[in-house]
Amino acid sequence: MRIDEFKRLGKIWTGRPEGIGLAHFMLLICNFAEHQPEERLNLMIGTTKLFTEIDVNGDGTVEWSEFVQYVNDQVKTVINRRPGYGFGATSPNYLIKIV
């Protein structure tokens, strides 16, 4: 997902401070994720698993802050696995600044 798409997603999501449920999460992610029509079922299955993983407090909703924290954690993991990987537009600190 490009940074501009991430920002757009954030604007939609933050309009719901109580968070979003699984159906809305799936709709948003499927609309923002590039995929072929034949990949839609796998994307929906993966999105359901992702929702469960992100919903750390188990309340059945994912708040924007939970989503951003999950993305930041994933970026940090990728960076830590790549020795000498430079920071920049994909660094966790940069991501925090844009949202």
mmCIF file as gemmi writes it, N, C-alpha and C atoms, coordinates in Angstrom:
data_model
loop_
_atom_site.group_PDB
_atom_site.id
_atom_site.type_symbol
_atom_site.label_atom_id
_atom_site.label_alt_id
_atom_site.label_comp_id
_atom_site.label_asym_id
_atom_site.label_entity_id
_atom_site.label_seq_id
_atom_site.pdbx_PDB_ins_code
_atom_site.Cartn_x
_atom_site.Cartn_y
_atom_site.Cartn_z
_atom_site.occupancy
_atom_site.B_iso_or_equiv
_atom_site.pdbx_formal_charge
_atom_site.auth_seq_id
_atom_site.auth_asym_id
_atom_site.pdbx_PDB_model_num
ATOM 1 N N . MET Axp A 1 ? 0.85 -1.176 0 1 0 ? 1 A 1
ATOM 2 C CA . MET Axp A 1 ? 0 0 0 1 0 ? 1 A 1
ATOM 3 C C . MET Axp A 1 ? 0.889 1.23 0 1 0 ? 1 A 1
ATOM 4 N N . ARG Axp A 2 ? 0.591 2.136 -0.898 1 0 ? 2 A 1
ATOM 5 C CA . ARG Axp A 2 ? 1.374 3.37 -0.981 1 0 ? 2 A 1
ATOM 6 C C . ARG Axp A 2 ? 0.982 4.315 0.167 1 0 ? 2 A 1
ATOM 7 N N . ILE Axp A 3 ? 1.88 5.241 0.471 1 0 ? 3 A 1
ATOM 8 C CA . ILE Axp A 3 ? 1.663 6.187 1.572 1 0 ? 3 A 1
ATOM 9 C C . ILE Axp A 3 ? 0.379 6.997 1.368 1 0 ? 3 A 1
ATOM 10 N N . ASP Axp A 4 ? 0.132 7.457 0.14 1 0 ? 4 A 1
ATOM 11 C CA . ASP Axp A 4 ? -1.082 8.247 -0.101 1 0 ? 4 A 1
ATOM 12 C C . ASP Axp A 4 ? -2.338 7.41 0.135 1 0 ? 4 A 1
ATOM 13 N N . GLU Axp A 5 ? -2.292 6.131 -0.198 1 0 ? 5 A 1
ATOM 14 C CA . GLU Axp A 5 ? -3.43 5.25 0.061 1 0 ? 5 A 1
ATOM 15 C C . GLU Axp A 5 ? -3.604 5.029 1.561 1 0 ? 5 A 1
ATOM 16 N N . PHE Axp A 6 ? -2.486 4.902 2.252 1 0 ? 6 A 1
ATOM 17 C CA . PHE Axp A 6 ? -2.53 4.718 3.701 1 0 ? 6 A 1
ATOM 18 C C . PHE Axp A 6 ? -3.171 5.938 4.367 1 0 ? 6 A 1
ATOM 19 N N . LYS Axp A 7 ? -2.806 7.128 3.9 1 0 ? 7 A 1
ATOM 20 C CA . LYS Axp A 7 ? -3.4 8.353 4.442 1 0 ? 7 A 1
ATOM 21 C C . LYS Axp A 7 ? -4.896 8.401 4.168 1 0 ? 7 A 1
ATOM 22 N N . ARG Axp A 8 ? -5.289 8.014 2.959 1 0 ? 8 A 1
ATOM 23 C CA . ARG Axp A 8 ? -6.704 8.011 2.589 1 0 ? 8 A 1
ATOM 24 C C . ARG Axp A 8 ? -7.477 7.011 3.443 1 0 ? 8 A 1
ATOM 25 N N . LEU Axp A 9 ? -6.894 5.862 3.65 1 0 ? 9 A 1
ATOM 26 C CA . LEU Axp A 9 ? -7.504 4.858 4.512 1 0 ? 9 A 1
ATOM 27 C C . LEU Axp A 9 ? -7.677 5.417 5.922 1 0 ? 9 A 1
ATOM 28 N N . GLY Axp A 10 ? -6.66 6.113 6.409 1 0 ? 10 A 1
ATOM 29 C CA . GLY Axp A 10 ? -6.731 6.713 7.736 1 0 ? 10 A 1
ATOM 30 C C . GLY Axp A 10 ? -7.843 7.734 7.87 1 0 ? 10 A 1
ATOM 31 N N . LYS Axp A 11 ? -8.055 8.537 6.841 1 0 ? 11 A 1
ATOM 32 C CA . LYS Axp A 11 ? -9.134 9.535 6.877 1 0 ? 11 A 1
ATOM 33 C C . LYS Axp A 11 ? -10.496 8.862 6.967 1 0 ? 11 A 1
ATOM 34 N N . ILE Axp A 12 ? -10.672 7.775 6.243 1 0 ? 12 A 1
ATOM 35 C CA . ILE Axp A 12 ? -11.938 7.037 6.3 1 0 ? 12 A 1
ATOM 36 C C . ILE Axp A 12 ? -12.11 6.415 7.679 1 0 ? 12 A 1
ATOM 37 N N . TRP Axp A 13 ? -11.052 5.777 8.157 1 0 ? 13 A 1
ATOM 38 C CA . TRP Axp A 13 ? -11.099 5.027 9.405 1 0 ? 13 A 1
ATOM 39 C C . TRP Axp A 13 ? -11.292 5.93 10.614 1 0 ? 13 A 1
ATOM 40 N N . THR Axp A 14 ? -10.583 7.05 10.653 1 0 ? 14 A 1
ATOM 41 C CA . THR Axp A 14 ? -10.667 7.915 11.833 1 0 ? 14 A 1
ATOM 42 C C . THR Axp A 14 ? -12.022 8.595 11.947 1 0 ? 14 A 1
ATOM 43 N N . GLY Axp A 15 ? -12.822 8.52 10.91 1 0 ? 15 A 1
ATOM 44 C CA . GLY Axp A 15 ? -14.204 8.997 11 1 0 ? 15 A 1
ATOM 45 C C . GLY Axp A 15 ? -15.064 8.083 11.858 1 0 ? 15 A 1
ATOM 46 N N . ARG Axp A 16 ? -14.498 6.974 12.264 1 0 ? 16 A 1
ATOM 47 C CA . ARG Axp A 16 ? -15.183 6.004 13.134 1 0 ? 16 A 1
ATOM 48 C C . ARG Axp A 16 ? -14.313 5.765 14.368 1 0 ? 16 A 1
ATOM 49 N N . PRO Axp A 17 ? -14.34 6.688 15.322 1 0 ? 17 A 1
ATOM 50 C CA . PRO Axp A 17 ? -13.456 6.569 16.491 1 0 ? 17 A 1
ATOM 51 C C . PRO Axp A 17 ? -13.71 5.315 17.325 1 0 ? 17 A 1
ATOM 52 N N . GLU Axp A 18 ? -14.907 4.737 17.215 1 0 ? 18 A 1
ATOM 53 C CA . GLU Axp A 18 ? -15.207 3.513 17.956 1 0 ? 18 A 1
ATOM 54 C C . GLU Axp A 18 ? -14.577 2.28 17.309 1 0 ? 18 A 1
ATOM 55 N N . GLY Axp A 19 ? -13.984 2.464 16.122 1 0 ? 19 A 1
ATOM 56 C CA . GLY Axp A 19 ? -13.369 1.368 15.396 1 0 ? 19 A 1
ATOM 57 C C . GLY Axp A 19 ? -14.314 0.8 14.359 1 0 ? 19 A 1
ATOM 58 N N . ILE Axp A 20 ? -13.847 -0.191 13.641 1 0 ? 20 A 1
ATOM 59 C CA . ILE Axp A 20 ? -14.671 -0.825 12.618 1 0 ? 20 A 1
ATOM 60 C C . ILE Axp A 20 ? -14.738 -2.322 12.88 1 0 ? 20 A 1
ATOM 61 N N . GLY Axp A 21 ? -15.881 -2.894 12.517 1 0 ? 21 A 1
ATOM 62 C CA . GLY Axp A 21 ? -16.072 -4.332 12.66 1 0 ? 21 A 1
ATOM 63 C C . GLY Axp A 21 ? -15.461 -5.086 11.484 1 0 ? 21 A 1
ATOM 64 N N . LEU Axp A 22 ? -15.571 -6.387 11.544 1 0 ? 22 A 1
ATOM 65 C CA . LEU Axp A 22 ? -14.96 -7.252 10.543 1 0 ? 22 A 1
ATOM 66 C C . LEU Axp A 22 ? -15.465 -6.957 9.129 1 0 ? 22 A 1
ATOM 67 N N . ALA Axp A 23 ? -16.766 -6.816 8.948 1 0 ? 23 A 1
ATOM 68 C CA . ALA Axp A 23 ? -17.316 -6.599 7.597 1 0 ? 23 A 1
ATOM 69 C C . ALA Axp A 23 ? -16.765 -5.313 6.977 1 0 ? 23 A 1
ATOM 70 N N . HIS Axp A 24 ? -16.735 -4.236 7.745 1 0 ? 24 A 1
ATOM 71 C CA . HIS Axp A 24 ? -16.216 -2.964 7.243 1 0 ? 24 A 1
ATOM 72 C C . HIS Axp A 24 ? -14.71 -3.056 7 1 0 ? 24 A 1
ATOM 73 N N . PHE Axp A 25 ? -13.998 -3.742 7.887 1 0 ? 25 A 1
ATOM 74 C CA . PHE Axp A 25 ? -12.559 -3.941 7.728 1 0 ? 25 A 1
ATOM 75 C C . PHE Axp A 25 ? -12.27 -4.674 6.418 1 0 ? 25 A 1
ATOM 76 N N . MET Axp A 26 ? -13.021 -5.747 6.17 1 0 ? 26 A 1
ATOM 77 C CA . MET Axp A 26 ? -12.83 -6.514 4.943 1 0 ? 26 A 1
ATOM 78 C C . MET Axp A 26 ? -13.103 -5.656 3.712 1 0 ? 26 A 1
ATOM 79 N N . LEU Axp A 27 ? -14.16 -4.877 3.767 1 0 ? 27 A 1
ATOM 80 C CA . LEU Axp A 27 ? -14.5 -4.003 2.643 1 0 ? 27 A 1
ATOM 81 C C . LEU Axp A 27 ? -13.388 -2.995 2.376 1 0 ? 27 A 1
ATOM 82 N N . LEU Axp A 28 ? -12.892 -2.353 3.429 1 0 ? 28 A 1
ATOM 83 C CA . LEU Axp A 28 ? -11.824 -1.368 3.257 1 0 ? 28 A 1
ATOM 84 C C . LEU Axp A 28 ? -10.548 -2.001 2.712 1 0 ? 28 A 1
ATOM 85 N N . ILE Axp A 29 ? -10.11 -3.078 3.334 1 0 ? 29 A 1
ATOM 86 C CA . ILE Axp A 29 ? -8.858 -3.707 2.921 1 0 ? 29 A 1
ATOM 87 C C . ILE Axp A 29 ? -8.974 -4.248 1.493 1 0 ? 29 A 1
ATOM 88 N N . CYS Axp A 30 ? -10.078 -4.888 1.178 1 0 ? 30 A 1
ATOM 89 C CA . CYS Axp A 30 ? -10.251 -5.43 -0.174 1 0 ? 30 A 1
ATOM 90 C C . CYS Axp A 30 ? -10.311 -4.324 -1.224 1 0 ? 30 A 1
ATOM 91 N N . ASN Axp A 31 ? -10.838 -3.171 -0.872 1 0 ? 31 A 1
ATOM 92 C CA . ASN Axp A 31 ? -10.886 -2.054 -1.816 1 0 ? 31 A 1
ATOM 93 C C . ASN Axp A 31 ? -9.53 -1.378 -1.979 1 0 ? 31 A 1
ATOM 94 N N . PHE Axp A 32 ? -8.704 -1.414 -0.934 1 0 ? 32 A 1
ATOM 95 C CA . PHE Axp A 32 ? -7.398 -0.755 -1.01 1 0 ? 32 A 1
ATOM 96 C C . PHE Axp A 32 ? -6.287 -1.687 -1.483 1 0 ? 32 A 1
ATOM 97 N N . ALA Axp A 33 ? -6.458 -2.992 -1.3 1 0 ? 33 A 1
ATOM 98 C CA . ALA Axp A 33 ? -5.424 -3.947 -1.695 1 0 ? 33 A 1
ATOM 99 C C . ALA Axp A 33 ? -5.55 -4.264 -3.186 1 0 ? 33 A 1
ATOM 100 N N . GLU Axp A 34 ? -4.434 -4.177 -3.874 1 0 ? 34 A 1
ATOM 101 C CA . GLU Axp A 34 ? -4.443 -4.54 -5.289 1 0 ? 34 A 1
ATOM 102 C C . GLU Axp A 34 ? -4.511 -6.058 -5.391 1 0 ? 34 A 1
ATOM 103 N N . HIS Axp A 35 ? -5.458 -6.559 -6.162 1 0 ? 35 A 1
ATOM 104 C CA . HIS Axp A 35 ? -5.598 -8.001 -6.329 1 0 ? 35 A 1
ATOM 105 C C . HIS Axp A 35 ? -6.37 -8.305 -7.599 1 0 ? 35 A 1
ATOM 106 N N . GLN Axp A 36 ? -6.167 -9.498 -8.082 1 0 ? 36 A 1
ATOM 107 C CA . GLN Axp A 36 ? -6.897 -9.986 -9.244 1 0 ? 36 A 1
ATOM 108 C C . GLN Axp A 36 ? -8.244 -10.535 -8.757 1 0 ? 36 A 1
ATOM 109 N N . PRO Axp A 37 ? -9.271 -10.476 -9.602 1 0 ? 37 A 1
ATOM 110 C CA . PRO Axp A 37 ? -10.593 -10.987 -9.18 1 0 ? 37 A 1
ATOM 111 C C . PRO Axp A 37 ? -10.549 -12.421 -8.647 1 0 ? 37 A 1
ATOM 112 N N . GLU Axp A 38 ? -9.729 -13.269 -9.25 1 0 ? 38 A 1
ATOM 113 C CA . GLU Axp A 38 ? -9.669 -14.664 -8.81 1 0 ? 38 A 1
ATOM 114 C C . GLU Axp A 38 ? -8.968 -14.812 -7.458 1 0 ? 38 A 1
ATOM 115 N N . GLU Axp A 39 ? -8.314 -13.762 -6.973 1 0 ? 39 A 1
ATOM 116 C CA . GLU Axp A 39 ? -7.639 -13.787 -5.675 1 0 ? 39 A 1
ATOM 117 C C . GLU Axp A 39 ? -8.525 -13.286 -4.545 1 0 ? 39 A 1
ATOM 118 N N . ARG Axp A 40 ? -9.729 -12.842 -4.866 1 0 ? 40 A 1
ATOM 119 C CA . ARG Axp A 40 ? -10.595 -12.196 -3.878 1 0 ? 40 A 1
ATOM 120 C C . ARG Axp A 40 ? -10.924 -13.106 -2.686 1 0 ? 40 A 1
ATOM 121 N N . LEU Axp A 41 ? -11.21 -14.366 -2.931 1 0 ? 41 A 1
ATOM 122 C CA . LEU Axp A 41 ? -11.549 -15.272 -1.835 1 0 ? 41 A 1
ATOM 123 C C . LEU Axp A 41 ? -10.375 -15.414 -0.87 1 0 ? 41 A 1
ATOM 124 N N . ASN Axp A 42 ? -9.184 -15.635 -1.405 1 0 ? 42 A 1
ATOM 125 C CA . ASN Axp A 42 ? -8 -15.741 -0.543 1 0 ? 42 A 1
ATOM 126 C C . ASN Axp A 42 ? -7.743 -14.444 0.199 1 0 ? 42 A 1
ATOM 127 N N . LEU Axp A 43 ? -7.983 -13.313 -0.454 1 0 ? 43 A 1
ATOM 128 C CA . LEU Axp A 43 ? -7.812 -12.02 0.202 1 0 ? 43 A 1
ATOM 129 C C . LEU Axp A 43 ? -8.796 -11.878 1.36 1 0 ? 43 A 1
ATOM 130 N N . MET Axp A 44 ? -10.028 -12.294 1.164 1 0 ? 44 A 1
ATOM 131 C CA . MET Axp A 44 ? -11.036 -12.204 2.222 1 0 ? 44 A 1
ATOM 132 C C . MET Axp A 44 ? -10.681 -13.112 3.405 1 0 ? 44 A 1
ATOM 133 N N . ILE Axp A 45 ? -10.185 -14.303 3.114 1 0 ? 45 A 1
ATOM 134 C CA . ILE Axp A 45 ? -9.775 -15.226 4.184 1 0 ? 45 A 1
ATOM 135 C C . ILE Axp A 45 ? -8.596 -14.625 4.96 1 0 ? 45 A 1
ATOM 136 N N . GLY Axp A 46 ? -7.614 -14.118 4.232 1 0 ? 46 A 1
ATOM 137 C CA . GLY Axp A 46 ? -6.46 -13.499 4.873 1 0 ? 46 A 1
ATOM 138 C C . GLY Axp A 46 ? -6.833 -12.261 5.671 1 0 ? 46 A 1
ATOM 139 N N . THR Axp A 47 ? -7.78 -11.485 5.149 1 0 ? 47 A 1
ATOM 140 C CA . THR Axp A 47 ? -8.235 -10.275 5.83 1 0 ? 47 A 1
ATOM 141 C C . THR Axp A 47 ? -8.931 -10.625 7.14 1 0 ? 47 A 1
ATOM 142 N N . THR Axp A 48 ? -9.694 -11.701 7.136 1 0 ? 48 A 1
ATOM 143 C CA . THR Axp A 48 ? -10.361 -12.151 8.366 1 0 ? 48 A 1
ATOM 144 C C . THR Axp A 48 ? -9.33 -12.537 9.424 1 0 ? 48 A 1
ATOM 145 N N . LYS Axp A 49 ? -8.299 -13.275 9.013 1 0 ? 49 A 1
ATOM 146 C CA . LYS Axp A 49 ? -7.23 -13.656 9.943 1 0 ? 49 A 1
ATOM 147 C C . LYS Axp A 49 ? -6.492 -12.421 10.445 1 0 ? 49 A 1
ATOM 148 N N . LEU Axp A 50 ? -6.239 -11.482 9.545 1 0 ? 50 A 1
ATOM 149 C CA . LEU Axp A 50 ? -5.553 -10.245 9.919 1 0 ? 50 A 1
ATOM 150 C C . LEU Axp A 50 ? -6.356 -9.463 10.945 1 0 ? 50 A 1
ATOM 151 N N . PHE Axp A 51 ? -7.67 -9.364 10.742 1 0 ? 51 A 1
ATOM 152 C CA . PHE Axp A 51 ? -8.537 -8.657 11.683 1 0 ? 51 A 1
ATOM 153 C C . PHE Axp A 51 ? -8.394 -9.25 13.083 1 0 ? 51 A 1
ATOM 154 N N . THR Axp A 52 ? -8.442 -10.569 13.167 1 0 ? 52 A 1
ATOM 155 C CA . THR Axp A 52 ? -8.328 -11.248 14.461 1 0 ? 52 A 1
ATOM 156 C C . THR Axp A 52 ? -6.982 -10.97 15.111 1 0 ? 52 A 1
ATOM 157 N N . GLU Axp A 53 ? -5.934 -10.948 14.305 1 0 ? 53 A 1
ATOM 158 C CA . GLU Axp A 53 ? -4.592 -10.685 14.819 1 0 ? 53 A 1
ATOM 159 C C . GLU Axp A 53 ? -4.453 -9.245 15.324 1 0 ? 53 A 1
ATOM 160 N N . ILE Axp A 54 ? -5.063 -8.301 14.621 1 0 ? 54 A 1
ATOM 161 C CA . ILE Axp A 54 ? -4.944 -6.887 14.99 1 0 ? 54 A 1
ATOM 162 C C . ILE Axp A 54 ? -5.822 -6.536 16.182 1 0 ? 54 A 1
ATOM 163 N N . ASP Axp A 55 ? -6.97 -7.165 16.301 1 0 ? 55 A 1
ATOM 164 C CA . ASP Axp A 55 ? -7.927 -6.861 17.378 1 0 ? 55 A 1
ATOM 165 C C . ASP Axp A 55 ? -7.401 -7.413 18.701 1 0 ? 55 A 1
ATOM 166 N N . VAL Axp A 56 ? -6.355 -6.776 19.203 1 0 ? 56 A 1
ATOM 167 C CA . VAL Axp A 56 ? -5.656 -7.293 20.384 1 0 ? 56 A 1
ATOM 168 C C . VAL Axp A 56 ? -6.516 -7.296 21.645 1 0 ? 56 A 1
ATOM 169 N N . ASN Axp A 57 ? -7.458 -6.377 21.759 1 0 ? 57 A 1
ATOM 170 C CA . ASN Axp A 57 ? -8.289 -6.365 22.963 1 0 ? 57 A 1
ATOM 171 C C . ASN Axp A 57 ? -9.529 -7.24 22.809 1 0 ? 57 A 1
ATOM 172 N N . GLY Axp A 58 ? -9.715 -7.839 21.629 1 0 ? 58 A 1
ATOM 173 C CA . GLY Axp A 58 ? -10.784 -8.809 21.42 1 0 ? 58 A 1
ATOM 174 C C . GLY Axp A 58 ? -12.196 -8.27 21.511 1 0 ? 58 A 1
ATOM 175 N N . ASP Axp A 59 ? -12.372 -6.966 21.254 1 0 ? 59 A 1
ATOM 176 C CA . ASP Axp A 59 ? -13.709 -6.387 21.37 1 0 ? 59 A 1
ATOM 177 C C . ASP Axp A 59 ? -14.524 -6.462 20.079 1 0 ? 59 A 1
ATOM 178 N N . GLY Axp A 60 ? -13.978 -7.082 19.04 1 0 ? 60 A 1
ATOM 179 C CA . GLY Axp A 60 ? -14.72 -7.233 17.788 1 0 ? 60 A 1
ATOM 180 C C . GLY Axp A 60 ? -14.633 -6.031 16.877 1 0 ? 60 A 1
ATOM 181 N N . THR Axp A 61 ? -13.807 -5.06 17.253 1 0 ? 61 A 1
ATOM 182 C CA . THR Axp A 61 ? -13.568 -3.9 16.401 1 0 ? 61 A 1
ATOM 183 C C . THR Axp A 61 ? -12.066 -3.638 16.347 1 0 ? 61 A 1
ATOM 184 N N . VAL Axp A 62 ? -11.66 -2.976 15.291 1 0 ? 62 A 1
ATOM 185 C CA . VAL Axp A 62 ? -10.266 -2.552 15.171 1 0 ? 62 A 1
ATOM 186 C C . VAL Axp A 62 ? -10.261 -1.037 15.057 1 0 ? 62 A 1
ATOM 187 N N . GLU Axp A 63 ? -9.63 -0.403 16.032 1 0 ? 63 A 1
ATOM 188 C CA . GLU Axp A 63 ? -9.486 1.042 16.004 1 0 ? 63 A 1
ATOM 189 C C . GLU Axp A 63 ? -8.289 1.382 15.113 1 0 ? 63 A 1
ATOM 190 N N . TRP Axp A 64 ? -8.28 2.598 14.606 1 0 ? 64 A 1
ATOM 191 C CA . TRP Axp A 64 ? -7.181 3.047 13.75 1 0 ? 64 A 1
ATOM 192 C C . TRP Axp A 64 ? -5.852 2.893 14.471 1 0 ? 64 A 1
ATOM 193 N N . SER Axp A 65 ? -5.823 3.208 15.775 1 0 ? 65 A 1
ATOM 194 C CA . SER Axp A 65 ? -4.572 3.111 16.533 1 0 ? 65 A 1
ATOM 195 C C . SER Axp A 65 ? -4.064 1.669 16.589 1 0 ? 65 A 1
ATOM 196 N N . GLU Axp A 66 ? -4.972 0.698 16.697 1 0 ? 66 A 1
ATOM 197 C CA . GLU Axp A 66 ? -4.556 -0.709 16.688 1 0 ? 66 A 1
ATOM 198 C C . GLU Axp A 66 ? -3.966 -1.082 15.33 1 0 ? 66 A 1
ATOM 199 N N . PHE Axp A 67 ? -4.6 -0.609 14.264 1 0 ? 67 A 1
ATOM 200 C CA . PHE Axp A 67 ? -4.126 -0.907 12.919 1 0 ? 67 A 1
ATOM 201 C C . PHE Axp A 67 ? -2.745 -0.301 12.683 1 0 ? 67 A 1
ATOM 202 N N . VAL Axp A 68 ? -2.575 0.96 13.065 1 0 ? 68 A 1
ATOM 203 C CA . VAL Axp A 68 ? -1.286 1.637 12.877 1 0 ? 68 A 1
ATOM 204 C C . VAL Axp A 68 ? -0.2 0.949 13.692 1 0 ? 68 A 1
ATOM 205 N N . GLN Axp A 69 ? -0.517 0.572 14.92 1 0 ? 69 A 1
ATOM 206 C CA . GLN Axp A 69 ? 0.468 -0.131 15.754 1 0 ? 69 A 1
ATOM 207 C C . GLN Axp A 69 ? 0.876 -1.448 15.105 1 0 ? 69 A 1
ATOM 208 N N . TYR Axp A 70 ? -0.092 -2.172 14.562 1 0 ? 70 A 1
ATOM 209 C CA . TYR Axp A 70 ? 0.211 -3.439 13.887 1 0 ? 70 A 1
ATOM 210 C C . TYR Axp A 70 ? 1.128 -3.198 12.687 1 0 ? 70 A 1
ATOM 211 N N . VAL Axp A 71 ? 0.797 -2.202 11.863 1 0 ? 71 A 1
ATOM 212 C CA . VAL Axp A 71 ? 1.626 -1.901 10.692 1 0 ? 71 A 1
ATOM 213 C C . VAL Axp A 71 ? 3.034 -1.504 11.132 1 0 ? 71 A 1
ATOM 214 N N . ASN Axp A 72 ? 3.135 -0.65 12.141 1 0 ? 72 A 1
ATOM 215 C CA . ASN Axp A 72 ? 4.453 -0.245 12.65 1 0 ? 72 A 1
ATOM 216 C C . ASN Axp A 72 ? 5.255 -1.456 13.12 1 0 ? 72 A 1
ATOM 217 N N . ASP Axp A 73 ? 4.616 -2.35 13.842 1 0 ? 73 A 1
ATOM 218 C CA . ASP Axp A 73 ? 5.304 -3.549 14.325 1 0 ? 73 A 1
ATOM 219 C C . ASP Axp A 73 ? 5.794 -4.401 13.158 1 0 ? 73 A 1
ATOM 220 N N . GLN Axp A 74 ? 4.988 -4.525 12.116 1 0 ? 74 A 1
ATOM 221 C CA . GLN Axp A 74 ? 5.378 -5.312 10.948 1 0 ? 74 A 1
ATOM 222 C C . GLN Axp A 74 ? 6.546 -4.665 10.206 1 0 ? 74 A 1
ATOM 223 N N . VAL Axp A 75 ? 6.523 -3.346 10.083 1 0 ? 75 A 1
ATOM 224 C CA . VAL Axp A 75 ? 7.624 -2.634 9.421 1 0 ? 75 A 1
ATOM 225 C C . VAL Axp A 75 ? 8.908 -2.814 10.224 1 0 ? 75 A 1
ATOM 226 N N . LYS Axp A 76 ? 8.823 -2.688 11.539 1 0 ? 76 A 1
ATOM 227 C CA . LYS Axp A 76 ? 10.005 -2.877 12.392 1 0 ? 76 A 1
ATOM 228 C C . LYS Axp A 76 ? 10.569 -4.289 12.231 1 0 ? 76 A 1
ATOM 229 N N . THR Axp A 77 ? 9.693 -5.271 12.145 1 0 ? 77 A 1
ATOM 230 C CA . THR Axp A 77 ? 10.126 -6.654 11.973 1 0 ? 77 A 1
ATOM 231 C C . THR Axp A 77 ? 10.888 -6.819 10.663 1 0 ? 77 A 1
ATOM 232 N N . VAL Axp A 78 ? 10.357 -6.26 9.602 1 0 ? 78 A 1
ATOM 233 C CA . VAL Axp A 78 ? 11.017 -6.348 8.287 1 0 ? 78 A 1
ATOM 234 C C . VAL Axp A 78 ? 12.373 -5.657 8.34 1 0 ? 78 A 1
ATOM 235 N N . ILE Axp A 79 ? 12.424 -4.48 8.933 1 0 ? 79 A 1
ATOM 236 C CA . ILE Axp A 79 ? 13.679 -3.727 9.015 1 0 ? 79 A 1
ATOM 237 C C . ILE Axp A 79 ? 14.713 -4.498 9.831 1 0 ? 79 A 1
ATOM 238 N N . ASN Axp A 80 ? 14.296 -5.08 10.934 1 0 ? 80 A 1
ATOM 239 C CA . ASN Axp A 80 ? 15.221 -5.83 11.79 1 0 ? 80 A 1
ATOM 240 C C . ASN Axp A 80 ? 15.755 -7.09 11.12 1 0 ? 80 A 1
ATOM 241 N N . ARG Axp A 81 ? 15.016 -7.611 10.167 1 0 ? 81 A 1
ATOM 242 C CA . ARG Axp A 81 ? 15.453 -8.824 9.464 1 0 ? 81 A 1
ATOM 243 C C . ARG Axp A 81 ? 16.414 -8.528 8.315 1 0 ? 81 A 1
ATOM 244 N N . ARG Axp A 82 ? 16.548 -7.268 7.959 1 0 ? 82 A 1
ATOM 245 C CA . ARG Axp A 82 ? 17.404 -6.888 6.837 1 0 ? 82 A 1
ATOM 246 C C . ARG Axp A 82 ? 18.589 -6.087 7.347 1 0 ? 82 A 1
ATOM 247 N N . PRO Axp A 83 ? 19.726 -6.736 7.542 1 0 ? 83 A 1
ATOM 248 C CA . PRO Axp A 83 ? 20.905 -6.002 8.016 1 0 ? 83 A 1
ATOM 249 C C . PRO Axp A 83 ? 21.272 -4.89 7.036 1 0 ? 83 A 1
ATOM 250 N N . GLY Axp A 84 ? 21.518 -3.727 7.57 1 0 ? 84 A 1
ATOM 251 C CA . GLY Axp A 84 ? 21.918 -2.598 6.74 1 0 ? 84 A 1
ATOM 252 C C . GLY Axp A 84 ? 20.777 -1.943 6 1 0 ? 84 A 1
ATOM 253 N N . TYR Axp A 85 ? 19.555 -2.358 6.281 1 0 ? 85 A 1
ATOM 254 C CA . TYR Axp A 85 ? 18.401 -1.756 5.604 1 0 ? 85 A 1
ATOM 255 C C . TYR Axp A 85 ? 18.264 -0.315 6.063 1 0 ? 85 A 1
ATOM 256 N N . GLY Axp A 86 ? 18.256 0.593 5.143 1 0 ? 86 A 1
ATOM 257 C CA . GLY Axp A 86 ? 18.228 2.013 5.488 1 0 ? 86 A 1
ATOM 258 C C . GLY Axp A 86 ? 16.849 2.506 5.857 1 0 ? 86 A 1
ATOM 259 N N . PHE Axp A 87 ? 16.816 3.48 6.734 1 0 ? 87 A 1
ATOM 260 C CA . PHE Axp A 87 ? 15.553 4.116 7.064 1 0 ? 87 A 1
ATOM 261 C C . PHE Axp A 87 ? 15.203 5.116 5.974 1 0 ? 87 A 1
ATOM 262 N N . GLY Axp A 88 ? 14.051 5.667 6.051 1 0 ? 88 A 1
ATOM 263 C CA . GLY Axp A 88 ? 13.587 6.608 5.038 1 0 ? 88 A 1
ATOM 264 C C . GLY Axp A 88 ? 12.081 6.569 5.01 1 0 ? 88 A 1
ATOM 265 N N . ALA Axp A 89 ? 11.511 6.567 3.836 1 0 ? 89 A 1
ATOM 266 C CA . ALA Axp A 89 ? 10.058 6.626 3.696 1 0 ? 89 A 1
ATOM 267 C C . ALA Axp A 89 ? 9.358 5.411 4.298 1 0 ? 89 A 1
ATOM 268 N N . THR Axp A 90 ? 10.067 4.301 4.472 1 0 ? 90 A 1
ATOM 269 C CA . THR Axp A 90 ? 9.405 3.123 5.02 1 0 ? 90 A 1
ATOM 270 C C . THR Axp A 90 ? 9.743 2.874 6.48 1 0 ? 90 A 1
ATOM 271 N N . SER Axp A 91 ? 10.432 3.774 7.113 1 0 ? 91 A 1
ATOM 272 C CA . SER Axp A 91 ? 10.779 3.545 8.511 1 0 ? 91 A 1
ATOM 273 C C . SER Axp A 91 ? 9.553 3.692 9.4 1 0 ? 91 A 1
ATOM 274 N N . PRO Axp A 92 ? 9.52 2.977 10.542 1 0 ? 92 A 1
ATOM 275 C CA . PRO Axp A 92 ? 8.389 3.105 11.455 1 0 ? 92 A 1
ATOM 276 C C . PRO Axp A 92 ? 8.173 4.535 11.921 1 0 ? 92 A 1
ATOM 277 N N . ASN Axp A 93 ? 9.242 5.261 12.181 1 0 ? 93 A 1
ATOM 278 C CA . ASN Axp A 93 ? 9.09 6.643 12.652 1 0 ? 93 A 1
ATOM 279 C C . ASN Axp A 93 ? 8.444 7.517 11.578 1 0 ? 93 A 1
ATOM 280 N N . TYR Axp A 94 ? 8.77 7.279 10.325 1 0 ? 94 A 1
ATOM 281 C CA . TYR Axp A 94 ? 8.16 8.04 9.244 1 0 ? 94 A 1
ATOM 282 C C . TYR Axp A 94 ? 6.664 7.724 9.174 1 0 ? 94 A 1
ATOM 283 N N . LEU Axp A 95 ? 6.328 6.449 9.329 1 0 ? 95 A 1
ATOM 284 C CA . LEU Axp A 95 ? 4.942 6.054 9.267 1 0 ? 95 A 1
ATOM 285 C C . LEU Axp A 95 ? 4.135 6.718 10.383 1 0 ? 95 A 1
ATOM 286 N N . ILE Axp A 96 ? 4.692 6.775 11.578 1 0 ? 96 A 1
ATOM 287 C CA . ILE Axp A 96 ? 4 7.414 12.687 1 0 ? 96 A 1
ATOM 288 C C . ILE Axp A 96 ? 3.745 8.88 12.382 1 0 ? 96 A 1
ATOM 289 N N . LYS Axp A 97 ? 4.683 9.553 11.737 1 0 ? 97 A 1
ATOM 290 C CA . LYS Axp A 97 ? 4.53 10.972 11.427 1 0 ? 97 A 1
ATOM 291 C C . LYS Axp A 97 ? 3.432 11.239 10.419 1 0 ? 97 A 1
ATOM 292 N N . ILE Axp A 98 ? 3.174 10.306 9.494 1 0 ? 98 A 1
ATOM 293 C CA . ILE Axp A 98 ? 2.202 10.596 8.451 1 0 ? 98 A 1
ATOM 294 C C . ILE Axp A 98 ? 0.772 10.339 8.878 1 0 ? 98 A 1
ATOM 295 N N . VAL Axp A 99 ? 0.556 9.614 9.971 1 0 ? 99 A 1
ATOM 296 C CA . VAL Axp A 99 ? -0.811 9.283 10.356 1 0 ? 99 A 1
ATOM 297 C C . VAL Axp A 99 ? -1.331 10.123 11.471 1 0 ? 99 A 1
